[in-house]
C-alpha cells in the first residue's frame, strides 16, 4: 500500500511590507515568503490554492502589523537541517523589539565559533517575521542581509521599536482589501 503524500496549501496576502506567500500542510505553516523580494516564489505544481488553512496566520500577522501582537502562536513545520532548526528555535526566544548579533546567537545555541553558520541558517529561515530572523544584526550594530531586503528588515525593526515609521504610526498600516469584483 502506497502512503499518500500530504497536500501543500498556499495563499498570498498583502501586508505593509508587500505581498507574502504562505504555504503549509493545512495544519502547520511551513513557509512565509516575501513575494516583492528579489526571488518571488512560484507555487510548485500540485500545491493547492486555499485561504482557509491560513486563517490563524493571517489574523496573527494582521495583529503583528497593527502593533498588538508580540509573539506568534502557530503550528509550524519549517524544513531544514538539525543545525538550522536549532538556530530557528533560538530565534524564537529573541524578545520582540530586541536585537542580537550572529555571534550571540551562536553562543545561545552552544556553538560560539559558529557565527557564520548561524548567519547562513538565519538566511535560510523559511518563516521570516514569525521566526524573527530580522532581529539579528551585525556585531557592529549594522543591519545585515535579509531575504526580504534591508528596507523590510528596517521596517520590521521600526515597527517593533515604535520608532517613527513603525507600526504605531499611520504610515505603516495593513492595506485595505480590494473592492469586490463587479457582478456581470
N, C-alpha and C positions, 0 to 999 in steps of 0.2 A: 504494500500500500504506500503510495507516494504522499509525503506530507505536503499540505497546501502552504504556499508562501503567503504571508500576510500582505495585505494591500498597503501601499503608501498613499496617503491622502495629502493634498496640498491646497493651499488657498493664499491669495495675495491680498494684502491690505495696504491702505495708505496710512502714513504716520507723519509726524512732524519732521522726521529725518528721511523721508522718502518712502518709496514703495518697499514693503517687506514681504518675502515669501516664507510661509510657514509650511512645514512638512512633518509628518509623523505617521504612526501606525493606527490612528483612530482613537488611541487612548493616551499615548505618550508622544510628546513633542521631540522630534529628532533634529530639526533644523530651523533656523531663523536666518534668512539671507537678505542682505541689502541689495535690492534689485537696481538701485540707481548707481551702485558702485562700478568699478572697472570691469567686473565679471558677473553680469546678471546670470542667475541660474534658471535654466530651462527645465521644467518638469520632465523627468525621464518617461520614456514610453511605458505605459502601464500604470503610471500614477493616476489617481482618481481625484478629480477636482471636487472639493466639498468644503463648505464653510463650517458645518455643524461640529466636526471633531475639534475645532479650534476656538469654540465659544469662550472657554475659560481663559485661554491665552490672549485672545483679542481683548476681553474685558480687563485682564490684568495689565496688558500693555497700555490700554487707554488710561487706566488709573496711574500707572507709572508716568506717562507723559503729562498727565494732569497734576503731577506732584503729590498725589495722595497714596501711592504705593511705594514702599521702600524695599520690599523683598517679594519674590515670586513664589507662589505655591502651586507648582505644576508638576505633573508626572513627566519626567524627562528620559530620553533614550539616546544620548549622544554616542556616536560610534567613533572609537579611537583606540589607541594603544593603552596598555595599562598605565604607562607614564603620563600620557595625555589626560586620561581620566583623573589621575591623581592631581594634576595641575588644575583641571577644571573644578574638581571638588574644592580645592584650596581657594580658587577664585570666588566660589560661593560664600566664603567666610569673610571676604573683604567688605566691610560695612559700607552702606550707602553713604555717598558724599566723601569717602576717604580714598586715597590712592596709596600705592606702594610700588616699589621698583622690582624689576625682574629678579635681582639678587635676593631681596627679602622674600619673594615668593618661593624661590629655590630653597632658602633656609626653612621656610614653613613646611615644605614637603620633605625635609630631612636630607636634602642634597645641595648643600650650599655652593658647590662648584658648578652647578648645572644651570646658571643664569641664561646661557644661550639656548640650551634645550628647552628651558621654561618659556623663553621667548617664542621659539618655534611652535611649541604646544599651544601657547596663548594665541598665536596667529592661526592655528588650525581649529580653534574653538567653533563648533558648528551652531552654537546658541548664543551669539553676542547679545548684549543687553540683559538677557535672562541670566546667563552665566557671565558676570560683569568684567569681561576682559578689558573694557575701556578704562577701568580703574588702575591699570598697570601702566606706569610711566618709566622713563629713563632714570638712571641713578642720579643724574644731574637735575632732575625735575622737568625735563622737556617731554613734550608729547612725542611718542614714537609710533611706528606703524600701526594701522588699524584697518581691518578688512573693509569697513565702510568708508574709509578715508578719514583724514585728520579733522576735517570740518565737522563730521558727525561725532567723532570722539570728543572734540571740543564742546559741541552742543550737549552731549550726554553729561559731561562733567559739569557744565554750566547749569544744566537742569538740576543736578543733584546738589550743587553748591548754592543754588538760589541766586546766582550772580545775574547781573543784567543780561538779558537774552536767554535766561534759563527758564525752566518750566513754570515758574510762578509769574512770569511776565506774559503780557498779551501777545508778544511776538512769537511765542512757542506754543501753539495750540494744535490740537488734533484737527486735521482737515474735516470740513463738513462733508457729509456723504453726498454723492452726486444725486441730482434730482431724479425721480423715477422716469423711466422711458415713457414717451407718449404712446398711448394706445393707437393702433392702426385700425 
